[in-house]
Amino acid sequence: MSAKGIHEALIDQKAEFLKIEIDELKKRETSLKKMNESLILAVQQFNPFQDLALEELKKVNEQHERDIESMKKRYNDKIAALEKQNHDLILQNKELKLDLKHQNFRFEGERHDLQAKIQSMETDKLTTLSSPKALISPNYQEKLSFEQEFKYNELKKNFDEEKEELRLKAQQAEESIVSLKNNYAKEIETLKVQLKSLQFKNRHQAEKIEQLKSKEKLMVNKQRADEITVQTTSETSSSMNSQDNSPKARIFKQENKSNILKSQVLNSQRDFFTCESCRILKGQIQEKEDLIKDLSNKVENEILQKEKIKVDMDKALMEIKNLKQIQVLSHEKYAETEKSLKNEIKFLIGKVLKAKSKLAVESELNDSFKRDGILNTIRSRSVNKARGTTKPPSPSLRSISPLNLSVIPTSESPILEDLDK
């Protein structure tokens, strides 16, 4: 019954951890949505040459949101399954309590029967000792004592064997519980690593998009400059045609032709760069599709691991049920073991709470350091502006522009949240 309580506490704790993890994922999802919205707004401010890329990015974002919704549904299904399992365990616990009551009643009846047999044997002993047969045969008393001692030793041996068997099974149950704890910790670590890798990839993609935007800006500026030069040359050529056909006019016509050829070459280069940007975007889309496939495979592997853990838990529960059926220990010893197990669970929960508080303190310290760094950069910039000196920003500092939100998520810095507002 104590091992059953341990399993219930572990399952409740696991469900709480999963809920906390889902809340963190929701927060990260909101930050990613903000980042995507800011990127879409920044991209919409540029020329119409990028409409196709924007549509593809929107499709990728929609697919990403659908994947997040599917992951939410899976986590909700897992939580519902765990709650159902917890309900089943509570019902099994009640059944085990009823079985224990029936066994206690049966043991009480057997004890009364044994006491009655002992009393009858004592009366038989007294009658045999008081009878003349005992006086005639003096070895009869020794025979009775030997038989009683033999029965006592046999009962004691059976009791010791059952006690040792119960101890071994309890040890096996504790080992299975420890293995389940380790598996759960490993799963949490793998999920954290996956989240970090996804954040890094999103940041890398945002940087690539910024580079493409800067290149397209340069190309647009060059195109505008070429158009202006072509217009000026055409105007001058028309004015020269109206005049006489002097050698200077011919030279000017030749220069005009060379400028037109240069503008055609630049237009062809611009077309080449736009095709190159489309190819890069297609490659990024293919990388995202591969990433989604990897995530789906990882989720399937996690489901298989959860099923294996469930099978192990079922085996442990069956062993505990068998232990409950064979249990013959006294009520005092049972209360002591239950108390020790409860203290152990409280100790483990205390450790988990200490670890959580430590992580919270570390995260607050990191946030304070980031906040101080951003404030220092803002102060230094304001001082430089006041002095009239412009210094290039250090590469170690991060940008806080809305186009680079993937580098510093708003959920990690309250100053960025205020800037967004």
Beta strands, then each sheet from edge to edge (+ up, - down):
end
